[in-house]
Amino acid sequence: MLYNKKQSDLLKESIIKWEGIVNRTKVDRGTKNCVLCKKYYDNDCKGCPIYEFTDFTDCYDTPYWDWVDSTDVEDIPYENTNDKTQKAAEDELEFLKSLLEDLT
């Protein structure tokens, strides 16, 4: 899949966020701290590399919702606190990296 430079740069920033979540130095605040959502969410995710890959809004059909479910909380922030959340965060990070690898 071909992304423009802006999409690629934002995807890289999202990967950095998820590396922090995996390393337990950052938390997930959903659309509030997702650079992709800040750019594309108000346009029904059109243009978002995740949307372009899945053809679904709100990161459906990605590991993200397994992550949210694994946190066992009802609202943000979502934190990586145990083995279940660790695995889900790693899966989301690998998914994002796979999207970026499609560029090369």
C-alpha positions, 0 to 999 in steps of 0.5 A: 500500500502506498502512503503519502509522506504525511501518512507515513510520518504520522504512522511512525509517530503512532509507532513511537507511542505504542513502543512507549505503551509496550515499555510501560512509559506511556498510556493510551488516551484513545483519540486524545493522544493518537496522532492519526486520529487527530488528523483523520478522525473527524473525517470518518477516518478517511485518509488514515493508513489504518482505515485504508488497510482495513476499510473500517473506521475507529480501528475496527478489525485491528488489534486495537480493540483487543487492547481496549478489552484487555485493559478491563477499564471502561474509559481512558486512560488505558494502561499496560499493567499485566501480561494480558495488556502487554500481549495486546499492546505488542500485537497493536505495535506489530500491526502498526509496524506491518503497515509501515513495512508495506511502504518498503 
